Amino acid sequence: MNAEKASFFDKVYEVARLIPQGRVTSYGAIAEYLGSKGSARMVGWAMNNSHSRNDFIPAHRVVNRNGMLTGKHHFGGSNMMAELLASEGIEVYNDHILDFDKLFWDPNKEL
């Protein structure tokens, strides 16, 4: 991985670590906060890569802009992402976060 990509991933992880328990954000919101609007897919790659790290990155708190668990297949079991969210009090139905607007954490407003 080149240094520029690694640096971007590290910035993504810094933001992801700040997402409060019981809240969620989107790939695009993180990208926009980092000044890379349009790089939501790269944030997704960072979240996927986070599973290979030794430190904890709460990747389960990052979903798509509609509150869908689009990254769930990167969590081992098919329901693991939903189970992690449920353990924080977040309700998921049919791979969609209920009350997404209420639970959405926007780093542009919160940080």
PyRosetta script that sets phi, psi and omega in degrees:
from pyrosetta import init, pose_from_sequence

init()
pose = pose_from_sequence("MNAEKASFFDKVYEVARLIPQGRVTSYGAIAEYLGSKGSARMVGWAMNNSHSRNDFIPAHRVVNRNGMLTGKHHFGGSNMMAELLASEGIEVYNDHILDFDKLFWDPNKEL")
pose.set_psi(1, 133.6)
pose.set_omega(1, -178.5)
pose.set_phi(2, -74.3)
pose.set_psi(2, 161.3)
pose.set_omega(2, -174.5)
pose.set_phi(3, -62.1)
pose.set_psi(3, -38.7)
pose.set_omega(3, -179.1)
pose.set_phi(4, -63.2)
pose.set_psi(4, -43.9)
pose.set_omega(4, 179.2)
pose.set_phi(5, -66.3)
pose.set_psi(5, -43.0)
pose.set_omega(5, 179.2)
pose.set_phi(6, -61.2)
pose.set_psi(6, -41.8)
pose.set_omega(6, 179.5)
pose.set_phi(7, -63.2)
pose.set_psi(7, -42.7)
pose.set_omega(7, 178.0)
pose.set_phi(8, -62.3)
pose.set_psi(8, -45.6)
pose.set_omega(8, 178.7)
pose.set_phi(9, -58.5)
pose.set_psi(9, -43.7)
pose.set_omega(9, 179.9)
pose.set_phi(10, -60.8)
pose.set_psi(10, -39.6)
pose.set_omega(10, 177.8)
pose.set_phi(11, -65.8)
pose.set_psi(11, -39.4)
pose.set_omega(11, 176.8)
pose.set_phi(12, -60.8)
pose.set_psi(12, -44.8)
pose.set_omega(12, -179.3)
pose.set_phi(13, -63.9)
pose.set_psi(13, -37.6)
pose.set_omega(13, 178.1)
pose.set_phi(14, -59.9)
pose.set_psi(14, -43.9)
pose.set_omega(14, 179.4)
pose.set_phi(15, -68.5)
pose.set_psi(15, -45.2)
pose.set_omega(15, -178.4)
pose.set_phi(16, -58.5)
pose.set_psi(16, -37.6)
pose.set_omega(16, 179.7)
pose.set_phi(17, -64.8)
pose.set_psi(17, -19.4)
pose.set_omega(17, -177.9)
pose.set_phi(18, -89.3)
pose.set_psi(18, -9.2)
pose.set_omega(18, 179.9)
pose.set_phi(19, -66.8)
pose.set_psi(19, 119.9)
pose.set_omega(19, -178.3)
pose.set_phi(20, -64.5)
pose.set_psi(20, 148.7)
pose.set_omega(20, 174.6)
pose.set_phi(21, -58.8)
pose.set_psi(21, 137.1)
pose.set_omega(21, -179.2)
pose.set_phi(22, 85.8)
pose.set_psi(22, 6.2)
pose.set_omega(22, 178.3)
pose.set_phi(23, -127.4)
pose.set_psi(23, 162.5)
pose.set_omega(23, 178.6)
pose.set_phi(24, -137.3)
pose.set_psi(24, 159.6)
pose.set_omega(24, 173.5)
pose.set_phi(25, -138.7)
pose.set_psi(25, -178.7)
pose.set_omega(25, -178.3)
pose.set_phi(26, -116.2)
pose.set_psi(26, 160.7)
pose.set_omega(26, 176.3)
pose.set_phi(27, -57.0)
pose.set_psi(27, -44.5)
pose.set_omega(27, -178.2)
pose.set_phi(28, -65.8)
pose.set_psi(28, -36.5)
pose.set_omega(28, 179.3)
pose.set_phi(29, -65.2)
pose.set_psi(29, -39.2)
pose.set_omega(29, 177.2)
pose.set_phi(30, -66.1)
pose.set_psi(30, -45.9)
pose.set_omega(30, 180.0)
pose.set_phi(31, -59.0)
pose.set_psi(31, -44.9)
pose.set_omega(31, -179.4)
pose.set_phi(32, -63.7)
pose.set_psi(32, -42.2)
pose.set_omega(32, 179.0)
pose.set_phi(33, -59.5)
pose.set_psi(33, -36.8)
pose.set_omega(33, -179.2)
pose.set_phi(34, -82.1)
pose.set_psi(34, 5.2)
pose.set_omega(34, 178.0)
pose.set_phi(35, 78.6)
pose.set_psi(35, 19.2)
pose.set_omega(35, -179.2)
pose.set_phi(36, -124.0)
pose.set_psi(36, 48.0)
pose.set_omega(36, 178.7)
pose.set_phi(37, -51.9)
pose.set_psi(37, 133.8)
pose.set_omega(37, -176.2)
pose.set_phi(38, 98.6)
pose.set_psi(38, -1.4)
pose.set_omega(38, -180.0)
pose.set_phi(39, -107.5)
pose.set_psi(39, 28.6)
pose.set_omega(39, -179.6)
pose.set_phi(40, -58.1)
pose.set_psi(40, -38.3)
pose.set_omega(40, -179.4)
pose.set_phi(41, -63.1)
pose.set_psi(41, -38.5)
pose.set_omega(41, 178.8)
pose.set_phi(42, -67.2)
pose.set_psi(42, -34.9)
pose.set_omega(42, 174.3)
pose.set_phi(43, -63.0)
pose.set_psi(43, -39.7)
pose.set_omega(43, 176.2)
pose.set_phi(44, -60.9)
pose.set_psi(44, -41.5)
pose.set_omega(44, 177.5)
pose.set_phi(45, -63.0)
pose.set_psi(45, -39.4)
pose.set_omega(45, 177.8)
pose.set_phi(46, -63.0)
pose.set_psi(46, -42.9)
pose.set_omega(46, 179.2)
pose.set_phi(47, -62.8)
pose.set_psi(47, -41.2)
pose.set_omega(47, 177.7)
pose.set_phi(48, -62.7)
pose.set_psi(48, -42.3)
pose.set_omega(48, -179.6)
pose.set_phi(49, -68.8)
pose.set_psi(49, -22.8)
pose.set_omega(49, -176.1)
pose.set_phi(50, -62.7)
pose.set_psi(50, -24.3)
pose.set_omega(50, -178.8)
pose.set_phi(51, -68.8)
pose.set_psi(51, -17.2)
pose.set_omega(51, -179.7)
pose.set_phi(52, -93.4)
pose.set_psi(52, 2.0)
pose.set_omega(52, -178.1)
pose.set_phi(53, -90.5)
pose.set_psi(53, 158.9)
pose.set_omega(53, 178.2)
pose.set_phi(54, -82.7)
pose.set_psi(54, -28.2)
pose.set_omega(54, 180.0)
pose.set_phi(55, -89.0)
pose.set_psi(55, 154.9)
pose.set_omega(55, -176.9)
pose.set_phi(56, -79.8)
pose.set_psi(56, 125.4)
pose.set_omega(56, 173.2)
pose.set_phi(57, -119.5)
pose.set_psi(57, 120.5)
pose.set_omega(57, -178.1)
pose.set_phi(58, -76.2)
pose.set_psi(58, 63.2)
pose.set_omega(58, -177.3)
pose.set_phi(59, -61.6)
pose.set_psi(59, -24.1)
pose.set_omega(59, 179.5)
pose.set_phi(60, -65.5)
pose.set_psi(60, -16.5)
pose.set_omega(60, 179.8)
pose.set_phi(61, -88.2)
pose.set_psi(61, 2.3)
pose.set_omega(61, -179.3)
pose.set_phi(62, -113.1)
pose.set_psi(62, 121.3)
pose.set_omega(62, -175.1)
pose.set_phi(63, -131.6)
pose.set_psi(63, -178.7)
pose.set_omega(63, 179.4)
pose.set_phi(64, -79.4)
pose.set_psi(64, 175.6)
pose.set_omega(64, -172.1)
pose.set_phi(65, -65.1)
pose.set_psi(65, -14.8)
pose.set_omega(65, 179.4)
pose.set_phi(66, -102.4)
pose.set_psi(66, 4.1)
pose.set_omega(66, -179.7)
pose.set_phi(67, 83.8)
pose.set_psi(67, 17.3)
pose.set_omega(67, 179.4)
pose.set_phi(68, -89.6)
pose.set_psi(68, 145.1)
pose.set_omega(68, 178.9)
pose.set_phi(69, -84.6)
pose.set_psi(69, 67.4)
pose.set_omega(69, -176.0)
pose.set_phi(70, -70.3)
pose.set_psi(70, -19.6)
pose.set_omega(70, -179.5)
pose.set_phi(71, -97.9)
pose.set_psi(71, 13.0)
pose.set_omega(71, -172.4)
pose.set_phi(72, -61.2)
pose.set_psi(72, -28.5)
pose.set_omega(72, -178.2)
pose.set_phi(73, -70.7)
pose.set_psi(73, -7.7)
pose.set_omega(73, 178.1)
pose.set_phi(74, -92.3)
pose.set_psi(74, 7.3)
pose.set_omega(74, -176.5)
pose.set_phi(75, -109.8)
pose.set_psi(75, 25.9)
pose.set_omega(75, 177.1)
pose.set_phi(76, 79.7)
pose.set_psi(76, -84.1)
pose.set_omega(76, 178.4)
pose.set_phi(77, -84.3)
pose.set_psi(77, 154.7)
pose.set_omega(77, -175.8)
pose.set_phi(78, -66.5)
pose.set_psi(78, -23.1)
pose.set_omega(78, -179.2)
pose.set_phi(79, -110.0)
pose.set_psi(79, 4.3)
pose.set_omega(79, -174.0)
pose.set_phi(80, -59.7)
pose.set_psi(80, -42.6)
pose.set_omega(80, -179.6)
pose.set_phi(81, -62.2)
pose.set_psi(81, -46.0)
pose.set_omega(81, 178.3)
pose.set_phi(82, -62.8)
pose.set_psi(82, -38.2)
pose.set_omega(82, 179.3)
pose.set_phi(83, -66.1)
pose.set_psi(83, -40.3)
pose.set_omega(83, 177.3)
pose.set_phi(84, -63.2)
pose.set_psi(84, -42.4)
pose.set_omega(84, 178.3)
pose.set_phi(85, -65.7)
pose.set_psi(85, -42.9)
pose.set_omega(85, 179.6)
pose.set_phi(86, -61.2)
pose.set_psi(86, -34.9)
pose.set_omega(86, 179.4)
pose.set_phi(87, -65.8)
pose.set_psi(87, -16.5)
pose.set_omega(87, 177.4)
pose.set_phi(88, -102.6)
pose.set_psi(88, 8.7)
pose.set_omega(88, 178.0)
pose.set_phi(89, 87.5)
pose.set_psi(89, 11.3)
pose.set_omega(89, -179.7)
pose.set_phi(90, -95.0)
pose.set_psi(90, 123.1)
pose.set_omega(90, -179.5)
pose.set_phi(91, -87.1)
pose.set_psi(91, 134.9)
pose.set_omega(91, 179.4)
pose.set_phi(92, -125.9)
pose.set_psi(92, 132.1)
pose.set_omega(92, 176.0)
pose.set_phi(93, -131.7)
pose.set_psi(93, 125.3)
pose.set_omega(93, 177.6)
pose.set_phi(94, 54.5)
pose.set_psi(94, 44.4)
pose.set_omega(94, 179.3)
pose.set_phi(95, 63.4)
pose.set_psi(95, 22.6)
pose.set_omega(95, 178.9)
pose.set_phi(96, -126.4)
pose.set_psi(96, 134.3)
pose.set_omega(96, 179.5)
pose.set_phi(97, -76.2)
pose.set_psi(97, 123.1)
pose.set_omega(97, 176.3)
pose.set_phi(98, -74.7)
pose.set_psi(98, 145.8)
pose.set_omega(98, -177.5)
pose.set_phi(99, 57.7)
pose.set_psi(99, 37.8)
pose.set_omega(99, -177.6)
pose.set_phi(100, -54.8)
pose.set_psi(100, -45.5)
pose.set_omega(100, -178.6)
pose.set_phi(101, -60.6)
pose.set_psi(101, -37.7)
pose.set_omega(101, -179.2)
pose.set_phi(102, -72.6)
pose.set_psi(102, -34.0)
pose.set_omega(102, -176.8)
pose.set_phi(103, -90.6)
pose.set_psi(103, -8.2)
pose.set_omega(103, -175.4)
pose.set_phi(104, -66.3)
pose.set_psi(104, 128.9)
pose.set_omega(104, 177.6)
pose.set_phi(105, -108.9)
pose.set_psi(105, 115.4)
pose.set_omega(105, -177.5)
pose.set_phi(106, -101.9)
pose.set_psi(106, 109.6)
pose.set_omega(106, -178.2)
pose.set_phi(107, -60.8)
pose.set_psi(107, -24.7)
pose.set_omega(107, 178.2)
pose.set_phi(108, -68.2)
pose.set_psi(108, -25.4)
pose.set_omega(108, 179.8)
pose.set_phi(109, -102.0)
pose.set_psi(109, -30.1)
pose.set_omega(109, -172.6)
pose.set_phi(110, -89.4)
pose.set_psi(110, -25.3)
pose.set_omega(110, -177.2)
pose.set_phi(111, -105.8)
pose.dump_pdb("model.pdb")
